[in-house]
């Protein structure tokens, strides 16, 4: 079993668990109602002639407890991953690539259909989007982006003349599939594995090897015909409703700053501050910006924790630069970077299992860069 030679990840994992746990600890009523933004709670209690009593920081302790229990799966991935050799971990990575290909095949079947009967979760635009096993295009684009990164950068299970053409074909297929999701963030973030593939190709040429397939696949995507051109037209959309959600959510974040409202409470809290002019028949559900949502739910402690994770990931990526398996480590950090960027316009932090797997790839190599397994 590989052991970490540093305690940074352990400390941050502990802090990540402690944050929602602290939000459900009961506080004296005089303190809980005096926190920023609690005037609504105090007014409600006054109207029913009831004192606050002992209450937690979270507006909805059950939802915060649910957010806490949601950490079980990614924690299981992280801790179980330490018992595997690096070779078995790479095998799991190739299994993820296989699942990505299955997602593509399932998503291709309903394309062109007039109903959503061929989709798993239904679709608002039947026959026009590649969704696969997911309910929305951004989630599909994010997952296929992970599989593209792994397909481009993971070491092959064994040497064989067919490895390079197969890797090339897989990368091209995944690039086309990402474009067919019409996810703007998915398409934009596909540049990360393409650029890394080019960099790896140049590195291989410098060392006298062959350029990997991702470097070639990056140029081929723009020649793909058909529906891909429609995907790029979405970048011109000027009526994106998310900007109205951000306006109201930013106000909410300021009202409860710096303590927040409790993890998992965004949906209920946001409705209090949702502007009438921005009101629609559908509930936003999420802020469509994980940083704003984290500010609302966790306040300053949540932002500090997120910043610490970003610093740790950057340091681990730098530490892995001298490792023989650095490209495999950077496949993990590349996906974590993609999540950090997509969090500006969506909510990929809920994809905690694949996030944990990417972190595992990075830390297992960065922990002992010179180790072979």
C-alpha positions as CSV (number, residue, x, y, z in Angstrom):
1,X,0.0,0.0,0.0
2,X,1.4,3.4,-1.0
3,X,1.7,5.9,1.8
4,X,1.5,9.6,1.4
5,X,4.7,11.4,2.5
6,X,2.7,14.6,3.3
7,X,-0.4,15.3,5.2
8,X,-2.0,18.0,3.0
9,X,-4.7,15.8,1.4
10,X,-5.6,14.2,4.8
11,X,-6.0,17.6,6.4
12,X,-8.2,19.0,3.6
13,X,-10.4,15.8,3.6
14,X,-10.9,16.2,7.3
15,X,-11.8,19.9,6.9
16,X,-14.2,19.0,4.1
17,X,-16.0,16.6,6.4
18,X,-15.9,19.0,9.3
19,X,-17.5,22.0,7.5
20,X,-21.1,20.5,7.1
21,X,-20.7,18.7,10.4
22,X,-20.1,22.1,12.2
23,X,-23.2,23.6,10.5
24,X,-25.6,21.1,12.1
25,X,-24.2,21.5,15.7
26,X,-26.9,23.3,17.8
27,X,-26.1,26.9,18.9
28,X,-27.7,29.1,21.5
29,X,-30.8,30.8,20.1
30,X,-29.4,34.2,20.9
31,X,-26.4,33.5,18.8
32,X,-28.0,31.6,15.9
33,X,-30.6,34.4,15.3
34,X,-27.9,37.1,15.5
35,X,-25.9,35.7,12.6
36,X,-26.1,37.5,9.3
37,X,-29.3,37.0,7.3
38,X,-31.2,35.4,10.2
39,X,-33.7,38.3,10.5
40,X,-36.2,36.2,8.5
41,X,-35.9,33.4,11.0
42,X,-36.2,35.7,13.9
43,X,-39.3,37.4,12.5
44,X,-40.9,34.1,11.9
45,X,-40.2,33.0,15.4
46,X,-41.6,36.3,16.8
47,X,-44.8,35.9,14.8
48,X,-45.6,32.5,16.4
49,X,-44.5,33.8,19.9
50,X,-41.7,31.4,20.1
51,X,-38.1,31.8,21.3
52,X,-35.3,30.5,19.1
53,X,-33.9,27.9,21.5
54,X,-30.9,26.0,20.4
55,X,-30.6,25.9,16.6
56,X,-27.9,24.9,14.2
57,X,-26.3,27.3,11.8
58,X,-27.9,25.5,8.8
59,X,-31.4,26.6,7.8
60,X,-32.1,23.0,6.9
61,X,-30.1,20.6,9.0
62,X,-31.5,17.5,7.2
63,X,-30.3,18.7,3.8
64,X,-26.9,19.6,5.3
65,X,-26.7,16.1,6.8
66,X,-27.6,14.7,3.4
67,X,-24.7,16.8,1.9
68,X,-22.4,15.3,4.6
69,X,-23.4,11.7,3.8
70,X,-22.9,12.3,0.1
71,X,-19.2,12.4,0.8
72,X,-19.2,8.7,1.7
73,X,-18.8,7.6,-2.0
74,X,-15.9,9.8,-3.0
75,X,-14.2,9.0,0.3
76,X,-14.6,5.3,-0.4
77,X,-13.0,5.8,-3.9
78,X,-10.1,7.6,-2.4
79,X,-9.3,5.2,0.4
80,X,-10.0,2.1,-1.6
81,X,-7.7,3.5,-4.3
82,X,-4.7,3.5,-2.0
83,X,-4.8,-0.3,-1.8
84,X,-4.3,-0.7,-5.5
85,X,-1.1,-0.7,-7.4
86,X,-0.6,2.1,-10.0
87,X,-1.0,-0.5,-12.8
88,X,-4.4,-1.5,-11.5
89,X,-5.4,2.1,-11.1
90,X,-4.6,2.7,-14.7
91,X,-6.7,-0.3,-15.6
92,X,-9.6,1.3,-13.9
93,X,-8.9,4.4,-15.9
94,X,-9.2,2.4,-19.1
95,X,-12.4,1.0,-17.8
96,X,-13.7,4.5,-17.4
97,X,-12.8,5.1,-21.0
98,X,-14.8,2.0,-21.9
99,X,-17.8,3.4,-20.0
100,X,-17.3,6.6,-22.0
101,X,-17.6,4.7,-25.2
102,X,-20.7,3.0,-24.0
103,X,-22.2,6.4,-23.2
104,X,-21.4,7.6,-26.7
105,X,-23.0,4.5,-28.3
106,X,-26.1,4.9,-26.2
107,X,-26.2,8.6,-27.0
108,X,-25.9,8.1,-30.8
109,X,-28.9,5.8,-31.0
110,X,-31.6,8.5,-30.3
111,X,-30.0,11.2,-32.5
112,X,-32.3,12.2,-35.3
113,X,-35.4,10.7,-33.5
114,X,-38.6,12.8,-33.2
115,X,-39.3,11.6,-29.6
116,X,-37.2,11.1,-26.5
117,X,-38.2,7.4,-26.3
118,X,-34.6,6.3,-26.9
119,X,-33.2,8.3,-24.1
120,X,-32.8,7.1,-20.5
121,X,-33.9,10.3,-18.7
122,X,-35.9,12.0,-21.5
123,X,-34.8,15.1,-23.4
124,X,-36.1,18.6,-23.9
125,X,-34.7,18.6,-27.5
126,X,-35.3,15.0,-28.7
127,X,-32.9,13.8,-31.4
128,X,-30.7,16.9,-31.3
129,X,-28.4,16.2,-28.4
130,X,-26.1,13.4,-27.4
131,X,-26.9,12.6,-23.8
132,X,-26.1,8.9,-23.3
133,X,-26.5,7.9,-19.7
134,X,-26.9,11.4,-18.3
135,X,-29.9,13.8,-18.0
136,X,-28.2,16.9,-19.4
137,X,-25.6,17.8,-21.9
138,X,-23.2,19.5,-19.6
139,X,-22.8,16.4,-17.4
140,X,-22.4,14.3,-20.6
141,X,-19.8,16.7,-21.9
142,X,-17.9,16.7,-18.6
143,X,-17.8,12.9,-18.3
144,X,-16.7,12.5,-22.0
145,X,-14.1,15.1,-21.3
146,X,-12.7,12.9,-18.5
147,X,-12.6,9.9,-20.8
148,X,-10.9,11.9,-23.5
149,X,-8.2,13.0,-21.1
150,X,-7.7,9.5,-19.9
151,X,-7.6,8.1,-23.5
152,X,-5.0,10.7,-24.5
153,X,-2.7,10.6,-21.5
154,X,-2.9,7.2,-19.7
155,X,-0.1,4.7,-20.5
156,X,-1.3,1.8,-22.6
157,X,-1.8,-1.5,-20.7
158,X,0.8,-3.2,-23.0
159,X,2.9,-2.3,-26.0
160,X,1.4,-3.2,-29.4
161,X,1.5,-1.7,-32.9
162,X,-2.3,-1.2,-32.8
163,X,-2.2,1.0,-29.7
164,X,-1.5,4.2,-31.5
165,X,-4.3,3.9,-34.2
166,X,-6.8,2.7,-31.6
167,X,-6.0,5.5,-29.3
168,X,-6.3,7.9,-32.2
169,X,-9.7,6.5,-33.2
170,X,-11.0,6.7,-29.6
171,X,-9.9,10.3,-29.1
172,X,-11.5,11.4,-32.4
173,X,-14.7,9.6,-31.5
174,X,-14.8,11.2,-28.1
175,X,-14.1,14.7,-29.5
176,X,-16.9,14.3,-32.0
177,X,-19.2,13.1,-29.3
178,X,-18.4,16.0,-27.0
179,X,-19.3,18.4,-29.9
180,X,-22.6,16.5,-30.4
181,X,-23.6,17.2,-26.8
182,X,-23.7,20.9,-27.8
183,X,-22.4,21.7,-24.3
184,X,-20.5,24.9,-24.6
185,X,-18.4,24.2,-21.6
186,X,-17.8,20.7,-22.7
187,X,-16.6,21.8,-26.1
188,X,-14.4,24.6,-24.7
189,X,-12.9,22.4,-22.1
190,X,-12.0,19.7,-24.7
191,X,-9.1,22.1,-25.5
192,X,-7.4,21.0,-22.3
193,X,-6.8,17.3,-23.4
194,X,-6.0,18.4,-26.9
195,X,-3.3,20.8,-25.8
196,X,-1.9,18.3,-23.4
197,X,-1.9,15.7,-26.1
198,X,0.0,18.1,-28.3
199,X,2.5,18.8,-25.5
200,X,2.9,15.1,-24.9
201,X,3.5,14.5,-28.6
202,X,6.2,17.2,-28.7
203,X,7.8,15.6,-25.6
204,X,7.7,12.2,-27.3
205,X,9.3,13.6,-30.4
206,X,12.0,15.3,-28.3
207,X,12.8,11.9,-26.8
208,X,12.8,10.2,-30.2
209,X,9.3,8.6,-29.9
210,X,6.1,9.0,-31.9
211,X,3.6,11.7,-31.3
212,X,0.6,10.4,-29.4
213,X,-2.8,10.3,-31.1
214,X,-4.3,13.1,-29.1
215,X,-2.1,15.6,-30.9
216,X,-3.4,14.4,-34.2
217,X,-7.0,14.1,-33.0
218,X,-7.1,17.7,-32.0
219,X,-6.8,18.9,-35.6
220,X,-9.4,16.4,-37.0
221,X,-12.3,17.5,-34.9
222,X,-12.7,20.7,-37.0
223,X,-13.1,18.7,-40.2
224,X,-16.1,16.6,-38.8
225,X,-19.3,17.4,-40.7
226,X,-23.0,17.5,-39.9
227,X,-24.4,18.6,-36.5
228,X,-21.1,19.8,-35.0
229,X,-21.4,23.2,-36.7
230,X,-24.7,23.6,-34.9
231,X,-23.0,23.1,-31.5
232,X,-20.7,26.1,-32.1
233,X,-23.7,28.3,-32.9
234,X,-24.7,28.0,-29.2
235,X,-21.8,30.2,-28.2
236,X,-23.6,33.1,-29.7
237,X,-26.6,32.7,-27.4
238,X,-27.5,36.0,-25.7
239,X,-30.6,34.9,-23.7
240,X,-28.9,32.6,-21.2
241,X,-31.2,32.6,-18.1
242,X,-28.2,31.8,-15.9
243,X,-27.1,35.5,-15.7
244,X,-30.4,36.3,-14.0
245,X,-29.9,33.5,-11.5
246,X,-26.4,34.8,-10.8
247,X,-27.8,38.3,-10.1
248,X,-30.2,37.1,-7.4
249,X,-27.8,34.5,-6.0
250,X,-25.0,37.1,-5.6
251,X,-27.4,39.2,-3.5
252,X,-28.2,36.2,-1.4
253,X,-24.6,35.4,-0.9
254,X,-24.0,38.9,0.4
255,X,-26.9,38.8,2.7
256,X,-25.6,35.7,4.5
257,X,-21.9,36.5,4.3
258,X,-19.6,35.4,5.9
259,X,-21.3,32.3,7.7
260,X,-23.5,31.0,4.9
261,X,-26.8,29.1,5.2
262,X,-25.7,25.5,5.4
263,X,-24.6,23.0,2.8
264,X,-27.5,21.8,0.6
265,X,-29.8,24.7,1.4
266,X,-29.5,26.8,-1.8
267,X,-32.8,25.8,-3.4
268,X,-34.9,27.0,-0.5
269,X,-32.9,30.0,0.4
270,X,-32.7,31.3,-3.1
271,X,-36.5,31.4,-3.5
272,X,-36.6,34.1,-0.8
273,X,-34.5,36.5,-2.8
274,X,-35.5,35.5,-6.3
275,X,-36.6,38.7,-8.1
276,X,-40.2,38.8,-9.5
277,X,-38.8,39.9,-12.9
278,X,-36.6,36.8,-13.0
279,X,-39.4,34.4,-11.9
280,X,-40.1,31.5,-14.3
281,X,-42.4,28.4,-14.0
282,X,-39.2,26.4,-13.4
283,X,-37.2,26.4,-10.2
284,X,-33.4,26.9,-10.8
285,X,-32.5,24.3,-8.3
286,X,-28.8,25.2,-8.4
287,X,-27.0,28.5,-8.8
288,X,-25.3,27.3,-12.1
289,X,-22.1,28.6,-10.5
290,X,-20.6,26.4,-7.9
291,X,-18.5,29.3,-6.4
292,X,-21.6,31.5,-5.8
293,X,-23.5,28.5,-4.5
294,X,-20.6,27.6,-2.2
295,X,-20.5,31.2,-0.9
296,X,-24.2,31.1,-0.1
297,X,-24.1,27.7,1.7
298,X,-20.7,27.8,3.3
299,X,-19.7,31.4,3.4
300,X,-16.0,32.4,3.9
301,X,-15.0,29.0,5.3
302,X,-16.2,27.3,2.2
303,X,-14.3,29.7,-0.1
304,X,-11.1,29.2,2.0
305,X,-11.5,25.5,1.8
306,X,-12.0,25.6,-2.0
307,X,-8.9,27.8,-2.4
308,X,-6.9,25.4,-0.3
309,X,-7.9,22.5,-2.5
310,X,-6.9,24.4,-5.7
311,X,-3.5,25.3,-4.2
312,X,-3.0,21.6,-3.2
313,X,-3.9,20.4,-6.7
314,X,-1.5,22.9,-8.2
315,X,1.3,21.9,-5.9
316,X,0.7,18.1,-6.5
317,X,0.8,18.8,-10.3
318,X,4.1,20.6,-9.9
319,X,5.5,17.9,-7.7
320,X,4.6,15.2,-10.3
321,X,6.6,17.0,-13.1
322,X,9.7,14.8,-12.5
323,X,7.8,11.5,-12.3
324,X,8.1,9.0,-15.2
325,X,4.3,8.7,-15.1
326,X,3.8,12.5,-15.0
327,X,1.3,12.4,-17.9
328,X,-0.9,10.0,-16.1
329,X,-0.8,12.3,-13.0
330,X,-1.6,15.3,-15.2
331,X,-4.6,13.5,-16.6
332,X,-6.0,13.8,-13.1
333,X,-5.1,17.4,-12.6
334,X,-6.4,18.3,-16.1
335,X,-9.8,16.9,-15.2
336,X,-9.8,18.7,-11.9
337,X,-8.9,21.9,-13.8
338,X,-11.8,21.3,-16.1
339,X,-14.1,20.9,-13.1
340,X,-12.8,24.2,-11.6
341,X,-13.5,26.0,-14.9
342,X,-16.9,24.5,-15.6
343,X,-17.9,25.5,-12.0
344,X,-18.0,29.1,-13.2
345,X,-21.2,28.3,-15.3
346,X,-22.5,25.0,-14.0
347,X,-22.4,22.7,-11.0
348,X,-19.9,19.9,-11.7
349,X,-18.8,19.6,-8.1
350,X,-21.7,17.2,-7.6
351,X,-19.8,14.7,-9.8
352,X,-17.9,13.7,-6.7
353,X,-17.0,10.1,-7.7
354,X,-15.1,11.0,-10.9
355,X,-13.6,14.0,-9.1
356,X,-12.3,11.6,-6.4
357,X,-10.9,9.3,-9.1
358,X,-9.1,12.2,-10.8
359,X,-7.6,13.3,-7.4
360,X,-6.5,9.8,-6.8
361,X,-4.6,9.6,-10.1
362,X,-2.8,12.8,-9.3
363,X,-2.0,12.1,-5.6
364,X,-0.9,8.5,-6.1
365,X,1.9,9.6,-8.5
366,X,2.7,12.9,-6.8
367,X,3.1,11.3,-3.4
368,X,6.1,9.3,-4.5
369,X,7.1,10.6,-8.0
370,X,10.0,8.1,-8.3
371,X,8.2,5.1,-7.1
372,X,7.2,2.5,-9.6
373,X,3.9,1.3,-8.0
